[in-house]
Amino acid sequence: MQGWGVWLALTSACVGTYVCRAVGVKLSGHINQNSEIFRWLSAVTYAMVAALTVRMIVLPLGLLATVPLLLRLLICGLSLAVMVSSPQRRLGPALLTGTLSMLLYGVVQAAP
């Protein structure tokens, strides 16, 4: 009977998830995306993403904490400059710049 408990929990989680999704799809046609509540939710979402990004740059955890703060700020500035330099403000090249810069720093630090 123990094995059934796991399957029951998994089935309940799946049913709960898909019921909520179905209700969301059903109600999505009746929602005004330009309403005050959605503008507020959008602002809160952007604020949370910005706060988490700044925290990750200024107070990182794990391996990123071994990279000096000045270097993290310089790489962030370089990535922002790459993004702003494009008329379409493309995120891909900016993310690639930041990732490759951090990777380059790691390779240089690991070299004997």
C-alpha positions as CSV (number, residue, x, y, z in Angstrom):
1,M,0.0,0.0,0.0
2,Q,3.0,2.3,0.5
3,G,3.7,2.6,-3.3
4,W,0.1,3.8,-3.9
5,G,0.7,6.9,-1.7
6,V,3.4,8.2,-4.0
7,W,1.2,7.7,-7.0
8,L,-1.8,9.3,-5.3
9,A,0.3,12.3,-4.4
10,L,1.7,12.6,-8.0
11,T,-1.8,12.3,-9.5
12,S,-3.2,14.8,-7.1
13,A,-0.4,17.3,-7.9
14,C,-1.0,16.8,-11.7
15,V,-4.7,17.2,-11.4
16,G,-4.4,20.4,-9.3
17,T,-1.9,21.9,-11.7
18,Y,-3.9,21.2,-14.8
19,V,-7.2,22.3,-13.3
20,C,-5.6,25.7,-12.4
21,R,-4.2,26.0,-15.9
22,A,-7.6,25.2,-17.5
23,V,-9.3,27.8,-15.3
24,G,-6.6,30.3,-16.3
25,V,-7.1,29.6,-20.0
26,K,-10.9,29.8,-19.7
27,L,-10.7,33.2,-17.9
28,S,-7.9,34.7,-20.0
29,G,-10.2,35.9,-22.7
30,H,-12.1,38.1,-20.1
31,I,-9.1,39.9,-18.7
32,N,-8.1,43.4,-19.7
33,Q,-4.3,43.5,-19.8
34,N,-4.2,47.3,-19.7
35,S,-6.1,47.4,-16.4
36,E,-4.6,49.0,-13.2
37,I,-4.1,45.6,-11.5
38,F,-2.0,44.2,-14.4
39,R,0.0,47.4,-14.7
40,W,0.7,47.1,-10.9
41,L,1.6,43.4,-11.3
42,S,3.9,44.2,-14.1
43,A,5.7,46.9,-12.1
44,V,6.1,44.5,-9.1
45,T,7.4,41.8,-11.3
46,Y,10.0,44.0,-12.9
47,A,11.0,45.4,-9.5
48,M,11.5,41.8,-8.2
49,V,13.6,40.8,-11.1
50,A,15.7,44.0,-10.8
51,A,16.2,43.5,-7.1
52,L,17.3,39.8,-7.5
53,T,19.7,40.8,-10.3
54,V,21.3,43.5,-8.2
55,R,21.5,41.1,-5.2
56,M,23.2,38.5,-7.4
57,I,25.7,41.1,-8.6
58,V,26.4,42.8,-5.3
59,L,25.9,39.9,-2.8
60,P,26.4,36.7,-4.7
61,L,26.4,33.2,-3.2
62,G,28.6,30.3,-4.2
63,L,31.2,30.4,-6.9
64,L,30.2,33.9,-8.1
65,A,31.3,35.3,-4.7
66,T,34.9,34.4,-5.6
67,V,34.8,37.0,-8.4
68,P,35.8,40.5,-7.2
69,L,33.0,43.0,-7.0
70,L,34.7,45.5,-9.3
71,L,35.0,42.8,-12.0
72,R,31.3,41.8,-11.6
73,L,30.3,45.4,-12.0
74,L,32.5,45.9,-15.0
75,I,31.1,42.8,-16.7
76,C,27.6,43.9,-15.9
77,G,28.3,47.3,-17.4
78,L,29.9,45.8,-20.5
79,S,26.8,43.6,-21.0
80,L,24.5,46.5,-20.6
81,A,26.5,48.5,-23.1
82,V,26.2,45.7,-25.6
83,M,22.5,45.5,-25.1
84,V,21.9,49.3,-25.3
85,S,24.2,49.7,-28.4
86,S,21.8,47.7,-30.5
87,P,18.7,49.5,-31.8
88,Q,16.5,46.5,-31.0
89,R,18.0,46.2,-27.5
90,R,18.7,42.5,-28.0
91,L,19.2,40.5,-24.9
92,G,21.0,37.5,-26.5
93,P,24.3,39.3,-27.3
94,A,24.3,40.9,-23.9
95,L,23.9,37.6,-22.1
96,L,26.5,36.0,-24.3
97,T,28.9,38.9,-23.5
98,G,28.5,38.5,-19.8
99,T,28.7,34.7,-19.8
100,L,31.8,34.6,-22.0
101,S,33.4,37.3,-19.9
102,M,32.9,35.4,-16.7
103,L,34.0,32.2,-18.4
104,L,37.2,34.0,-19.6
105,Y,37.9,35.2,-16.1
106,G,37.5,31.6,-14.8
107,V,39.8,30.2,-17.4
108,V,42.5,32.9,-16.7
109,Q,42.2,32.3,-12.9
110,A,42.5,28.5,-13.3
111,A,45.6,28.8,-15.5
112,P,48.9,28.0,-13.7
